[in-house]
Amino acid sequence: MTLDRRALIVSGLAVATASPAMARAGQMPPVPGEMLLGSPKASVQLVVYASASCPHCAHWWTTVLPQVRKSFIDTGKVRFVFREFLTPPNEFAAAGFILARRVPGKYFEVLTTVFERQASIYESGKLFEGLLAIAKQYGLTDAQFSAALNDPAALKAVNERAARAVEVEHVQSTPTFFVNGVQHVGDTDFATLSKAFAAKAKG
């Protein structure tokens, strides 16, 4: 069984164009559907746009984010704001996000599992089956998983979030990072991000 591109993806997202992102002063305002970790009182805000189908995102999420979370997010120093984006294969990214939202209270846990297994799922060529295995790990049945992917409201919402990222926030690739509203360009390893956080914390 394969994922249905027509049901999951709004046509035109893959070829949408956008102007370069503008530097923003201060923390970025909230947008519908973003997912949050850390204290809302943190002086530093890290906004990350990533796609569940992006190998670069998977690498950052599974190697750098755990360090950032332990040292900065869980200690209340940084507020982590995650915003969904769709990259090819778009249907895999959309399905991964929909699945993560369907398991109550475990969005980040499910998405982390998707990123951890992304490469092996691609190697198998069985995108639906790979995500179904993750769904079952988190307690969903075959029927519940299929229903989630065919939920019109969920499909509309994930496409709207991705369209907004392109058309309103002017994001063009993943992963894209903003630290206190200013796009972070260059290395995104733990040491580099730590320096960026320290600079913003000082004002």
Secondary structure, 3 states (H helix, E strand, C coil): CCCCHHHHCCCCHHHCCCCCCCCCCCCCCCCCCCEEECCCCCCEEEEEEECCCCHHHHHHHHHCHHHHHHHHHCCCCEEEEEEECCCCCHHHHHHHHHHHHHCCCCHHHHHHHHHHHHHHHHHHCCHHHHHHHHHHHCCCCHHHHHHHHCCHHHHHHHHHHHHHHHHCCCCCCCCEEEECCEEECCCCCHHHHHHHHHHHHCC
